Amino acid sequence: MPNYHCVVTDCNADARKKPSKWPFMAGVRFHPFPRLKRDRSRWIKLVRRENFKPSKDDRICSRHFQEGGPTKDSLFYISMH
């Protein structure tokens, strides 16, 4: 598994953290930024990081989506908990 981490400010989700030691990581998945420019721009705004330009390896974890990941109805919902 790649060593993804969540790029949302103040999120400490990291694929290297094992759920046995960090229970909050149980079931966490990492989602790549959309390829479509319109959708990608919306995600970048929701991350709220100044001058942020996501790379092909940057991800947002499932903890920030209502359904655990982007869906047709909640593609742009990102919780900043």
DAMOUR-V741838 format. One record per pair of residues at least 24 apart in sequence whose C-alpha atoms are under 10 Angstrom apart, sorted by the first residue. I is the first residue (numbers start at 0). GAP is how many residues later the second one is. D is the distance in whole Angstrom. If there is no record, write none. Layout:
BEGIN
I,GAP,D ; I,GAP,D
END
This chain:
BEGIN
1,28,10 ; 1,55,9 ; 2,54,9 ; 3,25,9 ; 3,26,7 ; 3,27,9 ; 3,28,10 ; 3,53,7 ; 3,54,7 ; 3,55,7 ; 3,56,9 ; 3,57,9 ; 4,24,10 ; 4,25,8 ; 4,52,9 ; 4,53,7 ; 4,54,7 ; 4,55,8 ; 4,56,8 ; 5,24,7 ; 5,25,9 ; 5,26,10 ; 5,52,7 ; 5,53,5 ; 5,54,5 ; 5,55,5 ; 5,56,9 ; 5,57,9 ; 5,58,10 ; 6,40,7 ; 6,41,10 ; 6,42,9 ; 6,45,10 ; 6,47,9 ; 6,51,7 ; 6,52,6 ; 6,53,6 ; 6,54,8 ; 7,36,10 ; 7,38,9 ; 7,39,5 ; 7,40,8 ; 7,41,8 ; 7,50,10 ; 7,51,9 ; 7,52,7 ; 7,53,8 ; 7,56,9 ; 7,70,9 ; 7,71,10 ; 7,72,8 ; 7,73,10 ; 8,38,7 ; 8,39,7 ; 8,40,7 ; 8,71,8 ; 8,72,10 ; 9,70,9 ; 9,71,8 ; 10,49,9 ; 10,50,9 ; 10,52,9 ; 10,53,9 ; 10,69,8 ; 10,70,8 ; 11,49,10 ; 12,47,9 ; 12,48,7 ; 12,49,9 ; 12,50,9 ; 13,45,10 ; 13,47,9 ; 14,46,10 ; 23,39,9 ; 24,36,10 ; 24,37,10 ; 24,38,9 ; 26,35,8 ; 26,36,9 ; 26,41,9 ; 27,33,6 ; 27,34,6 ; 27,35,7 ; 27,40,8 ; 27,41,10 ; 28,30,9 ; 28,31,8 ; 28,32,6 ; 28,33,5 ; 28,34,8 ; 28,39,8 ; 28,40,8 ; 29,28,9 ; 29,29,6 ; 29,30,6 ; 29,31,4 ; 29,32,6 ; 29,33,9 ; 29,38,10 ; 29,39,8 ; 30,26,10 ; 30,27,8 ; 30,28,5 ; 30,29,5 ; 30,30,6 ; 30,31,7 ; 30,37,10 ; 30,38,7 ; 30,39,8 ; 31,24,7 ; 31,25,7 ; 31,26,6 ; 31,27,5 ; 31,28,7 ; 31,29,9 ; 32,24,9 ; 32,25,7 ; 32,26,6 ; 32,27,8 ; 33,36,10 ; 33,41,10 ; 38,36,8 ; 38,37,8 ; 39,36,9 ; 41,33,10 ; 41,34,7 ; 41,35,10 ; 42,32,9 ; 42,33,6 ; 42,34,9 ; 42,35,8 ; 45,30,8 ; 45,31,8 ; 45,32,7 ; 45,33,9 ; 45,34,9 ; 46,31,8 ; 46,32,9 ; 46,33,8 ; 47,32,9
END
